[in-house]
Amino acid sequence: GRVIGQLVRAAGAAGKRARAETAIGEGAISYGYAVVELARNIFERLEDLQIFLLGAGEMSVSVATALTERGACRLAVANRGSERLAELLGRFPAAHALSFAERLEHAAEADIVVAATGAQELLFTRQQLNDSMRRRRGRPLLVVDLGVPRNIDPEAREVENLFLHDLDSLEGLIQKNLRRRREEAARVEEIVALELDRFERWWRGLEAEPVVAQLQRQAERVRQQELAAVLERFPPELHAELEQLTRSLVRKILHHPSAQLRARAEGDRSSELDLVRTLFRLDEE
């Protein structure tokens, strides 16, 4: 109904203000969006990047979801098992499968490599990634190791223009963003309180509506009675004009009192509504 509709609008307004006026929504707080944040620190446009996922489990799905939601469209996946690979490709029809055995060649062509497998051995050594970087001719490469145990040689961080992040560094980024969001929570609560106060004032103002409606009905009844008593004294061609004139007079006379009644009710002055009912004998209707 009307009240729920207004409450939903107030909640929506609070949410929009919170995101526009504070940093409550900034910074990734999931591994998938943390990868997006890291990519944006290195590359200008996700739409132009080639993404290479090693693994087709839940972590890879999370990363693929975050990247594609932010515009990435060139997605390739390699996985040792065919069942999970088929499931992931089903969720991302634009993605295509690559050979797991040829991962070194694929890494040299990608801009972002995300490894999220349960492999017990390293999938990329420092030397292998160093060789891939030479083939890239200086183009930067973001490598994210989400594997347990690690899929990427930690010493690959020393390779020039290669940016390696693992679960620990992503967790650090997420915790930093969470702290920043918590700091913004107080400002968001202020916005919510303001919007709630505005809604409550509007809600209290509804108390005036029955009184305003009664006042308008009473004025309309008087207008019709008085007009009917004198209408026959005027030529028929003037009747419509007189009808319009008297309606306009009543509307203009009641406009300011009606607006004031609504405003006073918003301020929780219900006793003034009782006074209006008494003055105009509205309870006798």
N, C-alpha and C positions, 0 to 999 in steps of 0.2 A: 504493500500500500504506500501511501504518501510518505509516512514516517520512515519506513524502511528504505524507500527510494532516496530520501534526503540523507539518511545515514550512510548509505552506500556512496553517494556523491561526496559527502564529507570525508569518508575514509579514503576515497580516491584522491581527493585534493591534498590530504595529509601525506599520502605516499608520494605524489608528484613533487610536493614542496620539499619533502625529506631528501629525495634524490637530487633535486635541482639545487638546494641551498646547503646541503652538507655532503660529506664524503662517505656516507654510510654504505653506499653501493659500490665504492671504488676498491679496486684491488681484488685479485683472485683469492678465493678461499677453498678451491678444490684443485686437485692435481691437473685436471684437464684445462681449466682456465689459467692456472699458473703457467702452463706451457704457452698459452696464448699471450700472456703478459710478457714472458721472456722473449717470444718471437717479435713482439711489437717494439721491444727495446733494441732490436737488431735490424729488423726489416721495416720498410715503409708500408707495404701492402701485402696482406695475407693472400689476396686473390692471385698474386703473381708467383706464389711459392709452390715448389714441388715438395710434398710431404711423403715421407717413407716411414711406415709403421712396421716394426718387427714384433710380431705377436698379435693375436686376435682375441685376447681375453677382455675382461671387464675394464681394465686400465686403458687398453687401446681404444675401446669403444668410447670411454669417457673423453679421451684426448681427441678422437675423431669428431665427436659431437661438438666439443667446444670450438675446435678449429673451423668446422664447416658452418657453425652458427655465426662465426665472425667473418665469414667470407671465403675461407679456403675452399678451393674446388678441385685441386690437382692432388688426389690422394691415391697412394699405392700401398699395398699391404703384402707382407710375406709371413707365412706361418708354416710350421712343420706339419701340423695336423690339418686335414681338409675340412673337417666338420665345423670347427669354430671359424675358419676362414670363410666358409660359405655363409655362415650366420652373419658375420660382419659385412660381407659384400651385399647381403640381402638388405641390411639396414642402411647401407650407403651405396646406392646403385651406381653413382658416378665413379666410385673407386674401382681400381683394377688390381688383379693379383700379380705378384712378382715371385720369382724363384728365390727361395730361402738360401739356397746354395750360392747364388750370385749376389749376395747382399753387399759385397765390397764394391762391385760395379754400380749397384743402385745407389749406394751412399755417396759415390763421387758425383752423381747427377742430381741428388736431392739438395734442398735447402735446409730442411728440418728432418732429422732422424730421431725417431722415438723407439727405444727398445724396451719392451715390457714382456719379457718371457721368463719362464722358470728354468731356463738352461743353466746347467751346473758349470759350464765353461764360459769363458769370455767370448762374446760374439765379435768384438772388435778389439784388437790390440792397439797400443800406441803406434807401432810401426805401420800397421795396416791403415789406420786413419791418416797418418802422415803421408802415406802414398796417395791416398784418396785426395788429400788437400793439394798435393802437387798437381794433380790432374785438374783441379778446380781453378787453377791460375789466380789465386788470391781471393776468390769469392768466399764470403763467410759461411760457416756451417754451424747450425745449432744442433747439438746432440744431447738428448735427454735420456738418462738411464733410469728407468722405472722398474728394472728387474730385481728380483730377490731370488738368489744372490745377484750381485752386480753383473750386468751384461757387457759393460764397457770398461776398459782398462782406465783406472783413475789417472794414470800418468798422461793420458791423452790431453789433459788440460794444458799441458805444456806446448802442444802443437799450435803454431801460429794461425790466427784467424778461426780457430775452432773453439766454440763456446760449449763446454761440457757442464751439465747439471745432473745431479742425482736426486734420490728421494730426500736426502738430508737437506740439500739446498732448497728444494721446492717446499719442504716443510717449514724451513726458516722463513721463506717468502710468505707462505700462508699465515704463519703466526704473526708476522709483522703486519700484514693486512688486517688480521683479526683485531690486533691491538688498536690499530688506527680506527677501525669501525667502532670498537667499544668506546673510544674517546669521543666519537661523534654521537653516541647514543643519547647523551644528555641534551644535545641540541635537537635531536629528533623528538625526544619526549616533550620539549617545549612546543614544537610545531604541532604535535598531536594534541597537547593540552589546549592550544589556541583554537584548533579546528573543532575540538570537542566543545569548548565553551561557545563557539559560534553556533554549533548545532543545538546545544541546550537552550540558547537564547531563542533560536528559531522555534524549537519545540514548545517552550513556554509561550511563545507568541501565538501558538495555535489555540490557546485558551480564549483569545479574543475573537476567534473566527465565529463561534456561535452568536456572540453578542453583536458583532458587526452584521452578520446575516439577519438577525432579528431587527436591528435598527433599519436596515435597508428594506426589509419586508414591510415594516411599519410605515416608513416614509412612502413606499410605493402604494400601499393601501390608501393612505391619506391623499396622495396625488390623484389616484384614480377616482376616489370619492368626490374630491373638490372639482376635478375636471368634468366629471359626469354631471355635476350640478349646474354647470354654467355652459356646457358645450353647445346646447341647443340655441343659445343666444347668438352664436357665431355662424356665419355661412359655412356650408359643408366643405367648401374648398379650403377652408382654414383649419379644419379639424386635424389633419395630419401634421400641420405646422405647429399647432398648439400641443399636440401629443409629443412631438420632438422637443419643443421648448421646455415643457414641464419636466420631461425626463432629464434633460440636460441640467436644469436647475437643481433637481434633487441630487443628481450625481455629483455636481460641483460642490453643493453644500455639505454632502456627506464625505467627500474625499479626504479632507484634512482630519476630521474627527476619526474616521476609520483608520487612517495611517497612524494617528497618535495612539489609538487603542491598541493596535498591534505592537507598536514600539514600547508602550508602557507595560504591556503584558510580558514582552521579552525581558524587561527589567524586574520581573517578578512582583508587579504591583497589582495583584489580582483584586485588591480592595477597591481600586478605581473602577474595575469592571462592574463590581457590585453597585457602585454609585451610579454608573450609567444605566444599569438595569432599573434602578429605583427612579432616577430622574425621568426616564422615558417610559416607565411602567411596562417594561418589556416582559416581565414575568406574568403579566396579565393577558398575554396573547393566547 
